[in-house]
């Protein structure tokens, strides 16, 4: 494993943005696309897409998909993978596509890797992303519960 103290082994990717992408869109592997790990991101996308597809087919009552078995299996698999990635982020062992460790903005600032202004911009971007995700989920909830 790379030494996280060495600034050359620290990723420029934001830990907070990676964590939020993992929490909100982890089912589709968006956090993996963000960090440049596109092969594993496609795996997440396949499982997440299967989960959504199985859920829709079950809701529509199509054939053998009336059983919740397929939805449960894909949901559990994705849930375990997301928890694994969140734990890796929390323990500073989640890396980007170049093998550099993704650490918090505070740690990068303490090492002199980013300035306080860049840290503020990172926090502002995180708040904006959080608001967009909240609006997207609120829209999804309203559409699925009151329109469909």
Backbone torsions as a table, in degrees:
resi	resn	phi	psi	omega
1	UNK	NA	146.7	-179.6
2	UNK	-73.0	149.4	178.2
3	UNK	-76.3	115.2	-176.1
4	UNK	-70.8	-10.5	179.9
5	UNK	-76.4	-33.3	-178.5
6	UNK	-67.8	120.7	-178.1
7	UNK	-59.4	-23.9	178.2
8	UNK	-72.0	-18.7	-180.0
9	UNK	-100.2	10.6	178.9
10	UNK	-101.1	128.9	-179.9
11	UNK	-75.9	151.7	174.6
12	UNK	-83.1	-6.7	179.3
13	UNK	-72.0	147.3	-177.7
14	UNK	-83.9	129.7	177.1
15	UNK	-66.7	-39.4	-178.2
16	UNK	-66.4	-44.4	179.3
17	UNK	-66.3	-40.2	177.6
18	UNK	-62.0	-42.3	179.7
19	UNK	-65.5	-42.1	179.7
20	UNK	-67.3	-40.5	176.4
21	UNK	-62.9	-38.1	178.7
22	UNK	-66.3	-42.7	-179.1
23	UNK	-66.6	-46.3	-171.8
24	UNK	-91.2	-35.7	-177.4
25	UNK	-125.2	19.9	-179.1
26	UNK	-61.2	-29.2	179.5
27	UNK	-58.4	-30.0	-178.8
28	UNK	-102.8	4.4	176.6
29	UNK	72.9	21.6	-177.3
30	UNK	-62.3	-35.7	178.3
31	UNK	-64.3	-31.3	177.3
32	UNK	-73.7	-38.6	173.9
33	UNK	-61.8	-41.3	-179.5
34	UNK	-60.0	-38.8	-178.4
35	UNK	-88.2	0.4	175.7
36	UNK	89.6	7.4	179.3
37	UNK	-93.4	71.9	-170.3
38	UNK	-72.6	-27.9	179.5
39	UNK	-66.6	-47.7	178.1
40	UNK	-71.2	-28.3	176.9
41	UNK	-64.6	-38.3	176.8
42	UNK	-64.9	-34.9	175.8
43	UNK	-63.1	-46.3	176.8
44	UNK	-60.9	-43.7	-179.3
45	UNK	-62.0	-39.4	177.7
46	UNK	-62.8	-49.0	178.6
47	UNK	-64.3	-44.1	179.8
48	UNK	-64.6	-40.6	177.0
49	UNK	-64.7	-40.0	176.7
50	UNK	-63.3	-40.5	-179.8
51	UNK	-61.6	-47.0	178.9
52	UNK	-64.8	-43.7	-179.8
53	UNK	-61.6	-46.8	179.4
54	UNK	-63.3	-38.6	178.8
55	UNK	-64.1	-43.8	179.7
56	UNK	-66.1	-43.1	178.9
57	UNK	-63.5	-38.7	178.1
58	UNK	-65.7	-40.8	179.7
59	UNK	-66.2	-35.4	179.3
60	UNK	-80.4	-11.8	178.4
61	UNK	76.0	33.3	-177.9
62	UNK	-84.4	118.5	170.9
63	UNK	43.3	-128.5	-173.8
64	UNK	-73.1	-7.8	-176.6
65	UNK	-82.5	10.6	172.6
66	UNK	-68.6	-23.2	177.9
67	UNK	-75.2	144.7	178.9
68	UNK	-85.8	0.7	-175.7
69	UNK	-54.8	-51.0	-177.1
70	UNK	-63.5	-41.7	-180.0
71	UNK	-66.1	-41.7	-179.2
72	UNK	-65.5	-44.2	-179.3
73	UNK	-61.3	-48.3	-179.3
74	UNK	-68.1	-36.1	178.7
75	UNK	-64.5	-43.8	179.6
76	UNK	-65.2	-43.9	-179.7
77	UNK	-61.1	-47.0	179.3
78	UNK	-65.6	-41.5	179.4
79	UNK	-59.7	-43.0	178.5
80	UNK	-64.6	-43.0	179.9
81	UNK	-63.8	-40.7	179.2
82	UNK	-66.2	-43.6	177.9
83	UNK	-62.2	-38.9	177.5
84	UNK	-61.7	-45.6	-179.7
85	UNK	-66.0	-39.9	178.2
86	UNK	-64.5	-40.4	177.0
87	UNK	-64.6	-41.0	178.3
88	UNK	-62.7	-39.6	176.3
89	UNK	-63.6	-45.0	-178.5
90	UNK	-63.7	-35.3	-177.3
91	UNK	-92.3	11.1	179.8
92	UNK	56.0	40.9	176.0
93	UNK	-121.9	6.1	177.5
94	UNK	-84.8	128.1	-175.8
95	UNK	-115.3	161.3	174.3
96	UNK	-88.2	-170.6	-175.5
97	UNK	-68.5	-17.2	179.7
98	UNK	-97.3	5.7	178.9
99	UNK	82.6	9.3	178.7
100	UNK	-86.9	140.6	-176.1
101	UNK	-75.5	136.9	176.0
102	UNK	-92.7	116.2	-179.5
103	UNK	-120.2	168.8	-177.1
104	UNK	-69.1	160.2	179.2
105	UNK	-64.1	-35.2	179.1
106	UNK	-62.7	-43.4	179.2
107	UNK	-65.2	-40.7	178.3
108	UNK	-66.1	-35.7	178.3
109	UNK	-68.4	-41.2	179.1
110	UNK	-63.2	-31.7	178.3
111	UNK	-84.1	-2.0	-179.0
112	UNK	78.3	19.7	-176.5
113	UNK	-83.5	-30.7	175.2
114	UNK	-135.4	158.3	179.3
115	UNK	-87.8	163.9	176.4
116	UNK	-59.6	-31.6	178.1
117	UNK	-66.4	-42.4	177.2
118	UNK	-64.7	-35.7	177.7
119	UNK	-65.4	-41.3	177.5
120	UNK	-62.5	-43.8	178.3
121	UNK	-61.3	-37.2	178.4
122	UNK	-64.8	-41.1	177.8
123	UNK	-65.9	-41.4	178.8
124	UNK	-62.8	-42.2	176.7
125	UNK	-61.8	-39.0	179.1
126	UNK	-64.5	-41.1	178.6
127	UNK	-65.1	-41.7	178.4
128	UNK	-62.5	-44.9	178.8
129	UNK	-62.4	-41.3	178.6
130	UNK	-61.3	-42.5	178.3
131	UNK	-64.6	-41.9	178.7
132	UNK	-63.1	-43.5	178.1
133	UNK	-63.6	-40.6	178.8
134	UNK	-62.0	-44.6	178.7
135	UNK	-64.5	-38.2	178.8
136	UNK	-65.2	-44.0	178.9
137	UNK	-67.9	-38.7	177.6
138	UNK	-63.2	-41.4	177.8
139	UNK	-63.8	-44.3	178.6
140	UNK	-60.4	-44.0	179.5
141	UNK	-62.1	-44.6	-179.3
142	UNK	-65.4	-42.1	-178.5
143	UNK	-66.8	-46.3	-175.6
144	UNK	-72.9	-28.0	-176.3
145	UNK	-95.3	-25.7	-174.8
146	UNK	-118.5	-19.4	-178.8
147	UNK	-100.5	-48.3	-176.2
148	UNK	-82.6	NA	NA
